Amino acid sequence: MRKMVILALAIGVFFAAGCGKKQIVVAGKPMTEQYILVEIISQLIQAKTDLQVEQKQAVGGGTSNLHPAILGGEIDIYPEYTGTGWLFVLKEDLIRNPSELYNQVKNRYENDFSLLWLGLYGFNDTYGIAVTREAAERYDIKTYSDLAKNSDNIRFAAEYDFFEREDGYPGLQREYGMDFNDKVELDIGLKYEAIASGQVDAINVFSTDARLKQADLVLLEDDKNYFPSYFAASLVRKQTLAKYPELQGVLEQLTGKISNDEMTQMNYLVEIEKVPAEKVAEDFLRSKGLI
């Protein structure tokens, strides 16, 4: 009987220790880039701390569901974009200056939600315009202003609503004076086919799209900051940091570590080359000496 009591106590202690494991939840949106970022965050935390990470990948609805979930404590960390936080969550007017936008959204999130933005990675996944390498070299196009000067020589394609939206083509016309003589309306999935086949010279894109590399396009500089900035960082609950303060230093190791070219390359490897996101994330962390 005494042996049975001792065994029962030992089993109880074992299960209590198991249940007491320090665990945090890292979540992300249903897009290639976020699969990779969740892996980078998770692997870095597990390499640098004794915390166990539970992943919640591809949360449907993106920010619409992730924001309430982090406020409610269902998740601890997720990668977010400054423009999304400011324009979609806080519903504030556009701030053109990227640094000012980051500081404003960071302060508001801490004051309003007790959430911190940590480790601003360095890349900006915003709207953009890309041209063929041949057109960029022929007309010496590096910026939107350069493109505007040569717009009468360029065939430009975008989806229908880009030409209609006030923050799309009409705004670009006002800001830069672009006036493409040849404008083509295409379904969003056909733009890359059109530019790859030589039907057009320029298209609207997302700035870390994997297909930019696949099609060997030149992403132009938005030299007047027309489009909102969407710099990415780790969004984390202050309550989580109070419980596990070591997390802050770990997450801040990602500050400035991912350029637009690097994020585009990682997206390309996962989306086009079909390399598993966990492998791409591990290779990236090792290349930066972080694990």
C-alpha positions in Angstrom: 0.0 0.0 0.0 2.8 2.4 0.9 4.5 1.7 -2.4 1.3 2.4 -4.3 0.9 5.8 -2.4 4.5 6.7 -3.3 3.9 5.7 -6.9 0.7 7.7 -7.1 2.5 10.8 -5.7 5.3 10.4 -8.2 2.9 10.2 -11.1 1.1 13.3 -9.7 4.3 15.2 -9.5 5.3 14.1 -13.1 2.0 15.3 -14.6 2.1 18.5 -12.5 5.5 19.3 -13.9 4.3 18.5 -17.5 1.3 20.8 -17.1 3.5 23.5 -15.7 5.7 23.7 -18.8 6.3 27.3 -19.9 4.5 27.7 -23.2 3.6 30.6 -25.4 1.4 30.8 -28.5 2.7 32.3 -31.8 0.2 32.9 -34.5 0.1 34.2 -38.1 -2.0 35.0 -41.1 -2.8 32.7 -44.0 -0.1 33.8 -46.4 3.4 32.5 -47.3 5.2 35.4 -45.7 3.6 34.9 -42.4 4.2 31.1 -42.4 7.9 31.9 -42.6 7.8 34.7 -40.0 6.0 32.5 -37.5 8.6 29.8 -38.0 11.4 32.4 -37.6 9.9 33.7 -34.3 9.2 30.2 -33.0 12.6 28.7 -33.7 14.4 31.8 -32.3 12.5 31.6 -29.1 13.0 27.9 -28.7 16.7 28.2 -29.4 17.3 31.1 -27.0 14.9 30.3 -24.1 13.4 27.3 -22.3 10.0 28.3 -23.5 7.9 25.9 -25.6 6.1 27.4 -28.5 2.7 26.4 -29.8 2.0 27.6 -33.4 -1.3 28.7 -34.8 -0.6 29.1 -38.4 -2.9 30.5 -41.1 -5.5 32.0 -38.8 -8.5 32.8 -41.1 -9.5 36.4 -41.3 -6.0 37.6 -40.5 -5.9 40.7 -38.4 -9.7 40.7 -38.0 -9.3 37.6 -35.8 -5.7 37.8 -34.6 -6.2 41.2 -33.0 -9.1 40.1 -30.8 -7.3 36.9 -30.0 -4.2 38.6 -28.7 -6.2 41.0 -26.7 -8.1 38.1 -25.2 -4.9 36.2 -24.3 -5.6 33.3 -26.7 -2.2 34.1 -28.4 0.9 35.8 -27.2 2.7 36.9 -30.3 2.0 37.5 -34.0 3.8 39.3 -36.9 1.9 42.5 -37.9 2.4 45.4 -40.3 2.5 49.1 -39.3 0.1 50.2 -42.0 -2.4 47.5 -41.0 -2.3 48.5 -37.4 -2.7 52.2 -38.1 -5.2 52.1 -40.9 -7.2 48.9 -40.3 -7.2 48.5 -36.5 -6.9 52.1 -35.3 -8.7 53.5 -38.4 -6.5 56.6 -38.4 -5.6 58.8 -41.4 -2.5 57.9 -43.4 0.9 59.1 -42.2 3.3 59.2 -45.1 6.5 59.2 -43.1 7.4 55.6 -42.2 9.3 56.4 -39.0 6.5 58.7 -37.7 3.9 56.0 -38.6 5.9 53.4 -36.6 6.3 55.6 -33.6 2.6 56.6 -33.6 1.2 53.1 -34.0 3.7 51.7 -31.4 2.6 54.3 -28.8 -1.1 53.8 -29.5 -0.9 50.1 -29.3 0.9 50.2 -25.9 -1.5 52.8 -24.5 -4.8 51.4 -25.9 -4.1 47.7 -26.0 -1.1 46.9 -23.8 0.6 45.5 -26.8 4.2 46.1 -27.8 5.8 46.2 -31.3 9.3 44.6 -31.0 12.0 43.8 -33.5 11.0 45.9 -36.5 12.4 43.4 -39.1 13.4 45.8 -41.8 11.3 44.9 -44.8 8.3 46.8 -46.0 5.5 44.7 -47.6 3.6 47.4 -49.2 2.0 48.2 -52.6 4.4 48.9 -55.4 5.1 49.1 -59.1 7.5 46.8 -60.9 8.9 47.0 -64.4 10.8 44.6 -66.6 14.5 44.7 -66.3 14.7 45.6 -70.0 12.5 48.7 -69.6 14.3 49.8 -66.4 17.6 49.7 -68.3 16.4 51.2 -71.5 14.8 54.2 -69.9 16.9 54.4 -66.7 13.9 53.9 -64.4 14.7 53.4 -60.7 11.9 55.5 -59.1 8.2 56.4 -59.6 9.4 59.8 -60.6 11.5 58.2 -63.3 8.6 56.1 -64.4 6.3 59.2 -64.6 8.8 60.9 -67.0 8.7 57.9 -69.3 5.1 56.8 -68.8 4.2 57.6 -72.4 6.6 54.8 -73.4 5.4 52.3 -70.9 2.5 49.8 -71.1 1.0 49.5 -67.7 -1.3 46.7 -66.4 -3.3 46.4 -63.2 -6.6 44.9 -62.0 -9.7 46.9 -62.7 -10.3 48.3 -59.2 -6.7 49.7 -59.1 -7.6 52.1 -61.9 -10.8 53.1 -60.0 -9.7 53.4 -56.4 -8.8 56.8 -55.2 -5.7 55.5 -53.5 -4.6 53.6 -56.7 -4.0 55.0 -60.2 -5.9 58.3 -59.8 -3.8 59.2 -56.7 -0.6 58.2 -58.5 -1.5 60.5 -61.4 -2.0 63.4 -59.1 1.2 62.7 -57.0 3.6 61.8 -59.8 2.0 63.0 -63.0 1.9 59.5 -64.5 0.0 59.3 -67.7 0.4 55.9 -69.4 -0.9 56.0 -72.9 -1.3 52.2 -72.9 -3.3 51.0 -69.8 -4.4 47.4 -69.6 -7.0 46.0 -67.2 -6.3 42.4 -66.1 -7.5 39.9 -63.5 -5.0 40.0 -60.6 -3.7 36.5 -61.4 -2.9 37.4 -65.0 -0.6 40.4 -64.5 2.6 38.3 -64.1 1.8 36.3 -67.2 1.2 39.4 -69.2 4.6 41.0 -68.1 6.5 37.7 -68.6 5.1 37.3 -72.1 6.0 40.9 -73.1 2.5 42.2 -73.4 3.1 45.0 -70.8 6.2 46.7 -69.3 4.9 47.5 -65.8 2.4 46.2 -63.2 1.3 47.0 -59.7 2.6 44.5 -57.1 3.2 43.7 -53.5 6.8 44.6 -52.7 7.8 41.2 -51.3 5.9 39.0 -53.8 7.7 35.8 -54.6 6.9 36.3 -58.3 9.0 39.4 -58.5 12.0 37.2 -58.4 10.5 34.5 -60.6 9.8 37.1 -63.3 13.1 39.0 -62.7 11.3 42.3 -62.3 12.7 45.6 -61.0 10.8 47.0 -58.0 10.7 50.8 -58.2 11.3 53.2 -55.3 8.2 55.1 -54.2 10.3 58.3 -53.8 7.5 60.4 -52.5 6.1 57.7 -50.1 2.7 57.7 -51.9 1.8 54.2 -50.7 1.4 53.5 -47.0 4.3 51.8 -45.3 3.8 48.2 -44.0 6.9 47.5 -42.0 6.6 44.2 -40.1 7.4 43.5 -36.5 6.5 41.1 -33.7 3.4 42.2 -31.8 3.4 40.8 -28.2 1.3 41.1 -25.1 2.8 43.1 -22.2 1.4 40.5 -19.8 3.4 37.8 -21.7 6.6 39.9 -21.3 5.9 40.5 -17.6 5.7 36.7 -17.2 8.7 35.9 -19.5 10.9 39.1 -19.6 13.6 37.2 -21.5 11.4 37.3 -24.6 11.9 41.0 -25.2 15.7 40.7 -25.8 15.2 37.6 -28.0 12.5 39.2 -30.2 14.6 42.4 -30.6 17.4 40.3 -32.1 15.3 40.4 -35.3 15.5 44.2 -35.6 16.7 45.2 -39.0 17.6 41.6 -39.9 15.3 41.0 -42.9 15.6 43.2 -46.0 13.0 43.3 -48.8 15.2 41.2 -51.0 15.7 38.6 -48.3 11.9 38.4 -47.6 11.2 38.1 -51.3 13.8 35.4 -51.6 12.3 33.4 -48.7 8.8 33.8 -50.1 10.1 32.6 -53.5 11.7 29.5 -51.9 8.5 28.5 -50.1 5.9 29.5 -52.7 7.7 28.7 -56.0 10.4 26.2 -55.1 8.2 24.5 -52.5 10.9 24.4 -49.8 9.2 23.9 -46.3 8.8 27.1 -44.4 10.5 25.6 -41.3 13.6 24.8 -43.4 13.7 28.3 -44.9 13.3 29.9 -41.5 16.1 27.7 -40.0 18.5 28.5 -42.8 17.8 32.2 -42.5 18.4 32.2 -38.7 21.6 30.3 -39.2 22.8 32.6 -41.9 22.4 35.5 -39.5 24.1 33.7 -36.7 21.0 33.8 -34.5 20.8 30.1 -33.8 
